[in-house]
Amino acid sequence: VTNINGGDLSNFSMMDLFRSEVELHAGTLNDGLLALENDSTALDNIEGLMRAAHSIKGGARIVELDVVVKLAHTMEDCFVALQKGEGALKSGLKPEHIDILLKGVDMITQISEFSGEGLDEWISEHQESIDALLEALSSILSGNKIKNLASILSSPEPNRETESESVSVPPAAVEELSSDHGLPEDPPVSTE
């Protein structure tokens, strides 16, 4: 198996490719959210945030990580609403919204880095934190008061007893997975 640039991908599992994709897109999400934190009117990178969340969601579907699909999907919905100026986000993101979105990126990254064996157990052990984060992300969209904000933001990084080995996947392979993950292309989002 080769990518479009002729690189050999046969030694990489789909999970390895997904991890690399998350690493790439988590950087985009973190950078974009930090830019918004510094200047809440800097909405020019919202399209990149939407695409990054969408790519993670698609990759998570391929490797059947439903919890990551849910997290990335809800984050993508936040970015779409922000770009369109709809609902509770018509006045922009508040600092606590950015903090929750950053926590979502952290959670996705942690899940992607965890070894496949034992992942279900890890998710089960951290289900309460995951559910609270999903509820907080949904509250950003709905405009409802975010419950347990302090505990969500102050929760320690989950301890991963078993971490995956670091695998270096060629950037071209990540781009290939990102650009064509078997899902139809989203229609362009109007800024009107």
N, C-alpha and C positions, 0 to 999 in steps of 0.2 A: 504494500500500500504506500503510495506516495502522494504528497500534496502537489499543488499546482506549480510549485517551484522545483519539483523533483526530489524533495527531501523525503527520507524514509521515515514513515510514521508507524511502521509495523511493531516497534518496540513500545509504543505508548498505548495505554488503555484509554478508553473513553473518559474514565475518571481522571486520568493524568491530564488529558486535554482540557477537561472541565476545570480542573484546579488552575491550570495556566490561564484559562479564559477569565476565571474569577479574579485572579491576581491582576491581570491587565485592566479589567473593567472596574475593579474595586479602586484602583488608582484614579481612574477617571471620576468615579463617584466621590471619592474623598476630596480630590482637588476641586471639583465643581461645587461641592457643598461648602468647603472652606472658603471658596471665593464668594459664595452667597452670604456666608457668615460675616465676611469682611465688608461686603457691599450688597445689601439686600436688593438693590436695583439692578444688579449685574445678571440679568436674565438671559443674556446671549448664549450661555452654555447649557440651557435647559434641554435643548435637543440632544446634546451629548449625554446628559444624565438619563434621559428617557431611553436612548439607544443602549446605553450600558446596562441599565436595569433589564431591558428587553432581551438583550443577548444572554445575560445571566439566567433569566427565566427560561429561555429556549434551551440552553445547555443543561439546566437542571431537569427539564423535561426528558431530555435524552438519557440522562443517567438516573432518572426516576427518583430525584430528591424532591418530593412533594413539598416539604417544608420550605425549601429554598425557592421553589416555584411560587409559593404563597407570599413569602417575604418580598421577592423581587417584583412580583406582580403588583402588590400593594404600593411598593415604592414607585414603580412606574406610573401607577394611577395618580399618585401625589404629584409627580412631575408634569403629567399631562394636564391636570387641573390647574397647576401653577402657571403653566404656559398659556393656557386658555383663559386664565383669570376667572375661573369658575368656583362656585360654592364657597366653602370656608377659606379657600386659598386665593380668593380674588384680591385680598389685601397683602398677599405675599406670605412667606414663611416667617414664623417667629423663631427666636433663638432656640427655644426648646424643641421646635419641630426639626430644626437642623441637627440638634443633638440626638434626637430619636432616629432620624434617617442615618446618621453616622453610626449609631448603635446597630442599625439594621445591616449596614455594610460590614461591620465587625462580626456580627453573628453569621452572615453568609460566608465570610472568609474563614471563620473558625470551623464551620460545618464542612466546607470544601477541603480544608487541610486535614481533617480527621481521616484516619484510615478506614477503608470500606468495611473491614471486619470490626464489629463492635459499634458501628455507627448508629444502628437502630437503638442499641442500649444507651448510648450517649444522648441521643435525641430524647429518649424516654426520660432519662434522668434530668434533662434540662427543659422538659416540655413546659413547665410553669413559666420559665423565663421567656421562652419562645412565644407562648400564648400571650403573655403580657406585652411583649414587643409588637406582635401582630395587632393586638387591640389598640395599642398606642398609635401605630401607623394608621389604622382605620379611623381613629379619632381625629387625626390630622385632616383627613378627607371630609369627615362629617362635621367637624367643628365642635364636637362634643369635648367636654372636659377630659383631659388625659388623666386616667386613674394611676395612682402609684408612680408618678413621674420620677420622684426622687429615688425610689428603689430600682426603677428600670435603669436610670442613668448611673446609679452608683453600684449596680451589681458588678461583682468582680468578674474578670475574664474567666470563663469556664476552664477547668483543669482538664486537659486532654492527656489521659494516661498513655494512650497509644497514638503517636503521631505518624503520619505517613512520611516516607522518605521523600526528600526534596528531589523532584524530577524536573530537569530542564527540558522544556518543550520548545522547539524552534518557533519564533514569532510568526512565521508564515503559517505554521500549523494552527496556531491560535486564531489567526485572521481567517483561515479557511473555515474553521469551526464556527467562528463568530458570524461570518458572512452567509453561511449556508447551513443552517441546522434543521432543515426540513420543514420549516414553518413558512407560511406565506409572508411576504413582505408587508409590513404595516403601511397603510396609506399615509401620505405626508400629513403632518399635523398643521392645521391652519393656525396662524397667529392672530387672526381677525377676531 
